[in-house]
Amino acid sequence: MKVKRRNSKLKKQRVSGFLKRTRTKSGRKILNARRRKGKKQLAAIKSR
């Protein structure tokens, strides 16, 4: 039987979390674009 993919919140946060987005220039661009669109959730996972 094939092993299913195990989701890791921590890994996802490190790649596409809010704090990661704020640290890079391109990340801030993404956040601003999402703010302009009026998205309620700006990043994939909320950081604590």
Gaussian input, Z-matrix of N, CA and C with variables (Angstrom, degrees):
# hf/3-21g

backbone

0 1
 N
 C     1     B1
 C     2     B2     1     A1
 N     3     B3     2     A2     1     D1
 C     4     B4     3     A3     2     D2
 C     5     B5     4     A4     3     D3
 N     6     B6     5     A5     4     D4
 C     7     B7     6     A6     5     D5
 C     8     B8     7     A7     6     D6
 N     9     B9     8     A8     7     D7
 C    10    B10     9     A9     8     D8
 C    11    B11    10    A10     9     D9
 N    12    B12    11    A11    10    D10
 C    13    B13    12    A12    11    D11
 C    14    B14    13    A13    12    D12
 N    15    B15    14    A14    13    D13
 C    16    B16    15    A15    14    D14
 C    17    B17    16    A16    15    D15
 N    18    B18    17    A17    16    D16
 C    19    B19    18    A18    17    D17
 C    20    B20    19    A19    18    D18
 N    21    B21    20    A20    19    D19
 C    22    B22    21    A21    20    D20
 C    23    B23    22    A22    21    D21
 N    24    B24    23    A23    22    D22
 C    25    B25    24    A24    23    D23
 C    26    B26    25    A25    24    D24
 N    27    B27    26    A26    25    D25
 C    28    B28    27    A27    26    D26
 C    29    B29    28    A28    27    D27
 N    30    B30    29    A29    28    D28
 C    31    B31    30    A30    29    D29
 C    32    B32    31    A31    30    D30
 N    33    B33    32    A32    31    D31
 C    34    B34    33    A33    32    D32
 C    35    B35    34    A34    33    D33
 N    36    B36    35    A35    34    D34
 C    37    B37    36    A36    35    D35
 C    38    B38    37    A37    36    D36
 N    39    B39    38    A38    37    D37
 C    40    B40    39    A39    38    D38
 C    41    B41    40    A40    39    D39
 N    42    B42    41    A41    40    D40
 C    43    B43    42    A42    41    D41
 C    44    B44    43    A43    42    D42
 N    45    B45    44    A44    43    D43
 C    46    B46    45    A45    44    D44
 C    47    B47    46    A46    45    D45
 N    48    B48    47    A47    46    D46
 C    49    B49    48    A48    47    D47
 C    50    B50    49    A49    48    D48
 N    51    B51    50    A50    49    D49
 C    52    B52    51    A51    50    D50
 C    53    B53    52    A52    51    D51
 N    54    B54    53    A53    52    D52
 C    55    B55    54    A54    53    D53
 C    56    B56    55    A55    54    D54
 N    57    B57    56    A56    55    D55
 C    58    B58    57    A57    56    D56
 C    59    B59    58    A58    57    D57
 N    60    B60    59    A59    58    D58
 C    61    B61    60    A60    59    D59
 C    62    B62    61    A61    60    D60
 N    63    B63    62    A62    61    D61
 C    64    B64    63    A63    62    D62
 C    65    B65    64    A64    63    D63
 N    66    B66    65    A65    64    D64
 C    67    B67    66    A66    65    D65
 C    68    B68    67    A67    66    D66
 N    69    B69    68    A68    67    D67
 C    70    B70    69    A69    68    D68
 C    71    B71    70    A70    69    D69
 N    72    B72    71    A71    70    D70
 C    73    B73    72    A72    71    D71
 C    74    B74    73    A73    72    D72
 N    75    B75    74    A74    73    D73
 C    76    B76    75    A75    74    D74
 C    77    B77    76    A76    75    D75
 N    78    B78    77    A77    76    D76
 C    79    B79    78    A78    77    D77
 C    80    B80    79    A79    78    D78
 N    81    B81    80    A80    79    D79
 C    82    B82    81    A81    80    D80
 C    83    B83    82    A82    81    D81
 N    84    B84    83    A83    82    D82
 C    85    B85    84    A84    83    D83
 C    86    B86    85    A85    84    D84
 N    87    B87    86    A86    85    D85
 C    88    B88    87    A87    86    D86
 C    89    B89    88    A88    87    D87
 N    90    B90    89    A89    88    D88
 C    91    B91    90    A90    89    D89
 C    92    B92    91    A91    90    D90
 N    93    B93    92    A92    91    D91
 C    94    B94    93    A93    92    D92
 C    95    B95    94    A94    93    D93
 N    96    B96    95    A95    94    D94
 C    97    B97    96    A96    95    D95
 C    98    B98    97    A97    96    D96
 N    99    B99    98    A98    97    D97
 C   100   B100    99    A99    98    D98
 C   101   B101   100   A100    99    D99
 N   102   B102   101   A101   100   D100
 C   103   B103   102   A102   101   D101
 C   104   B104   103   A103   102   D102
 N   105   B105   104   A104   103   D103
 C   106   B106   105   A105   104   D104
 C   107   B107   106   A106   105   D105
 N   108   B108   107   A107   106   D106
 C   109   B109   108   A108   107   D107
 C   110   B110   109   A109   108   D108
 N   111   B111   110   A110   109   D109
 C   112   B112   111   A111   110   D110
 C   113   B113   112   A112   111   D111
 N   114   B114   113   A113   112   D112
 C   115   B115   114   A114   113   D113
 C   116   B116   115   A115   114   D114
 N   117   B117   116   A116   115   D115
 C   118   B118   117   A117   116   D116
 C   119   B119   118   A118   117   D117
 N   120   B120   119   A119   118   D118
 C   121   B121   120   A120   119   D119
 C   122   B122   121   A121   120   D120
 N   123   B123   122   A122   121   D121
 C   124   B124   123   A123   122   D122
 C   125   B125   124   A124   123   D123
 N   126   B126   125   A125   124   D124
 C   127   B127   126   A126   125   D125
 C   128   B128   127   A127   126   D126
 N   129   B129   128   A128   127   D127
 C   130   B130   129   A129   128   D128
 C   131   B131   130   A130   129   D129
 N   132   B132   131   A131   130   D130
 C   133   B133   132   A132   131   D131
 C   134   B134   133   A133   132   D132
 N   135   B135   134   A134   133   D133
 C   136   B136   135   A135   134   D134
 C   137   B137   136   A136   135   D135
 N   138   B138   137   A137   136   D136
 C   139   B139   138   A138   137   D137
 C   140   B140   139   A139   138   D138
 N   141   B141   140   A140   139   D139
 C   142   B142   141   A141   140   D140
 C   143   B143   142   A142   141   D141

   B1=1.4385
   B2=1.5371
   B3=1.3287
   B4=1.4505
   B5=1.5462
   B6=1.3456
   B7=1.4574
   B8=1.5243
   B9=1.3295
   B10=1.4628
   B11=1.5208
   B12=1.3099
   B13=1.4519
   B14=1.5258
   B15=1.3207
   B16=1.4573
   B17=1.5308
   B18=1.2993
   B19=1.4575
   B20=1.5203
   B21=1.3193
   B22=1.4522
   B23=1.5253
   B24=1.3257
   B25=1.4706
   B26=1.5233
   B27=1.3324
   B28=1.4571
   B29=1.5279
   B30=1.3274
   B31=1.4647
   B32=1.5223
   B33=1.3202
   B34=1.4634
   B35=1.5307
   B36=1.3356
   B37=1.4603
   B38=1.5156
   B39=1.3213
   B40=1.4634
   B41=1.5254
   B42=1.3253
   B43=1.4672
   B44=1.5233
   B45=1.3270
   B46=1.4623
   B47=1.5189
   B48=1.3363
   B49=1.4628
   B50=1.5173
   B51=1.3165
   B52=1.4623
   B53=1.5290
   B54=1.3315
   B55=1.4625
   B56=1.5256
   B57=1.3106
   B58=1.4672
   B59=1.5329
   B60=1.3309
   B61=1.4634
   B62=1.5344
   B63=1.3272
   B64=1.4671
   B65=1.5305
   B66=1.3199
   B67=1.4733
   B68=1.5265
   B69=1.3428
   B70=1.4588
   B71=1.5285
   B72=1.3155
   B73=1.4623
   B74=1.5283
   B75=1.3263
   B76=1.4659
   B77=1.5244
   B78=1.3380
   B79=1.4577
   B80=1.5210
   B81=1.3332
   B82=1.4673
   B83=1.5304
   B84=1.3132
   B85=1.4723
   B86=1.5337
   B87=1.3317
   B88=1.4681
   B89=1.5290
   B90=1.3427
   B91=1.4638
   B92=1.5259
   B93=1.3364
   B94=1.4670
   B95=1.5219
   B96=1.3286
   B97=1.4660
   B98=1.5314
   B99=1.3178
   B100=1.4738
   B101=1.5309
   B102=1.3417
   B103=1.4709
   B104=1.5309
   B105=1.3342
   B106=1.4698
   B107=1.5170
   B108=1.3378
   B109=1.4692
   B110=1.5288
   B111=1.3393
   B112=1.4582
   B113=1.5171
   B114=1.3387
   B115=1.4825
   B116=1.5177
   B117=1.3332
   B118=1.4566
   B119=1.5272
   B120=1.3325
   B121=1.4663
   B122=1.5207
   B123=1.3290
   B124=1.4534
   B125=1.5246
   B126=1.3205
   B127=1.4663
   B128=1.5300
   B129=1.3241
   B130=1.4674
   B131=1.5189
   B132=1.3183
   B133=1.4686
   B134=1.5216
   B135=1.3048
   B136=1.4588
   B137=1.5206
   B138=1.3180
   B139=1.4671
   B140=1.5151
   B141=1.3299
   B142=1.4706
   B143=1.4911
   A1=110.21
   A2=114.58
   A3=120.44
   A4=110.70
   A5=115.75
   A6=120.43
   A7=108.52
   A8=115.75
   A9=119.89
   A10=110.74
   A11=114.52
   A12=121.32
   A13=109.46
   A14=116.17
   A15=120.15
   A16=109.14
   A17=116.03
   A18=120.32
   A19=111.15
   A20=115.64
   A21=120.60
   A22=108.71
   A23=115.85
   A24=121.18
   A25=110.68
   A26=115.73
   A27=120.61
   A28=111.59
   A29=116.83
   A30=120.72
   A31=110.79
   A32=116.15
   A33=120.94
   A34=110.42
   A35=116.38
   A36=121.04
   A37=111.65
   A38=115.92
   A39=120.36
   A40=112.05
   A41=115.91
   A42=120.16
   A43=111.71
   A44=116.75
   A45=118.80
   A46=114.53
   A47=115.82
   A48=120.56
   A49=111.98
   A50=116.22
   A51=122.25
   A52=111.91
   A53=117.16
   A54=120.58
   A55=111.91
   A56=115.98
   A57=121.25
   A58=109.99
   A59=115.73
   A60=120.75
   A61=111.84
   A62=116.50
   A63=119.45
   A64=112.43
   A65=117.08
   A66=120.41
   A67=113.82
   A68=117.61
   A69=119.24
   A70=111.34
   A71=115.85
   A72=121.45
   A73=110.73
   A74=115.75
   A75=120.32
   A76=111.50
   A77=115.71
   A78=121.10
   A79=111.50
   A80=115.59
   A81=120.50
   A82=110.22
   A83=115.75
   A84=121.62
   A85=110.08
   A86=115.45
   A87=121.96
   A88=109.86
   A89=116.24
   A90=120.91
   A91=111.46
   A92=116.22
   A93=119.73
   A94=111.71
   A95=116.43
   A96=120.87
   A97=110.08
   A98=115.65
   A99=120.56
   A100=111.27
   A101=116.21
   A102=119.78
   A103=110.40
   A104=116.36
   A105=121.13
   A106=112.12
   A107=115.17
   A108=120.53
   A109=112.15
   A110=115.25
   A111=120.37
   A112=113.44
   A113=114.63
   A114=119.20
   A115=109.66
   A116=115.58
   A117=120.62
   A118=110.04
   A119=115.66
   A120=121.38
   A121=108.96
   A122=117.07
   A123=121.40
   A124=113.66
   A125=117.04
   A126=120.49
   A127=109.77
   A128=114.96
   A129=121.38
   A130=112.28
   A131=115.90
   A132=120.64
   A133=107.97
   A134=116.16
   A135=120.36
   A136=109.55
   A137=116.00
   A138=121.11
   A139=109.07
   A140=115.24
   A141=118.87
   A142=111.63
   D1=142.61
   D2=-177.60
   D3=-76.21
   D4=140.92
   D5=178.47
   D6=-80.69
   D7=127.70
   D8=-178.97
   D9=-78.19
   D10=156.25
   D11=179.19
   D12=-68.54
   D13=130.93
   D14=178.75
   D15=-99.38
   D16=121.31
   D17=-179.76
   D18=-76.65
   D19=137.18
   D20=177.84
   D21=-124.80
   D22=116.11
   D23=-179.90
   D24=-61.60
   D25=-40.73
   D26=-177.44
   D27=-63.53
   D28=-45.14
   D29=179.27
   D30=-62.81
   D31=-40.85
   D32=-179.45
   D33=-66.10
   D34=-38.94
   D35=177.69
   D36=-62.23
   D37=-42.42
   D38=-177.47
   D39=-66.43
   D40=-29.94
   D41=-178.49
   D42=-88.65
   D43=-47.10
   D44=-173.09
   D45=-132.93
   D46=30.72
   D47=178.33
   D48=-81.77
   D49=169.63
   D50=-177.52
   D51=-61.83
   D52=-44.20
   D53=-178.28
   D54=-64.64
   D55=-37.44
   D56=177.94
   D57=-64.56
   D58=-39.94
   D59=179.21
   D60=-65.42
   D61=-36.77
   D62=-177.71
   D63=-74.20
   D64=-21.31
   D65=-176.06
   D66=-77.56
   D67=-29.05
   D68=-176.37
   D69=-107.15
   D70=154.87
   D71=-179.16
   D72=-62.79
   D73=-45.53
   D74=-179.99
   D75=-67.70
   D76=-32.15
   D77=177.62
   D78=-65.54
   D79=-41.43
   D80=178.05
   D81=-65.49
   D82=-33.04
   D83=176.86
   D84=-62.74
   D85=-43.08
   D86=178.91
   D87=-61.98
   D88=-47.05
   D89=-179.21
   D90=-61.36
   D91=-42.41
   D92=179.45
   D93=-65.73
   D94=-37.10
   D95=177.94
   D96=-64.38
   D97=-40.56
   D98=179.38
   D99=-69.85
   D100=-33.57
   D101=175.61
   D102=-66.42
   D103=-42.58
   D104=178.31
   D105=-60.16
   D106=-38.28
   D107=179.05
   D108=-72.55
   D109=-16.89
   D110=179.28
   D111=82.90
   D112=30.26
   D113=179.22
   D114=-70.10
   D115=139.10
   D116=178.60
   D117=-74.40
   D118=-42.58
   D119=179.28
   D120=-104.99
   D121=118.41
   D122=-174.89
   D123=-83.74
   D124=-31.40
   D125=-177.98
   D126=-126.60
   D127=164.91
   D128=-177.31
   D129=-57.52
   D130=-47.36
   D131=-179.61
   D132=-132.32
   D133=135.83
   D134=178.38
   D135=-74.05
   D136=134.91
   D137=177.25
   D138=-85.41
   D139=148.77
   D140=179.72
   D141=-79.66

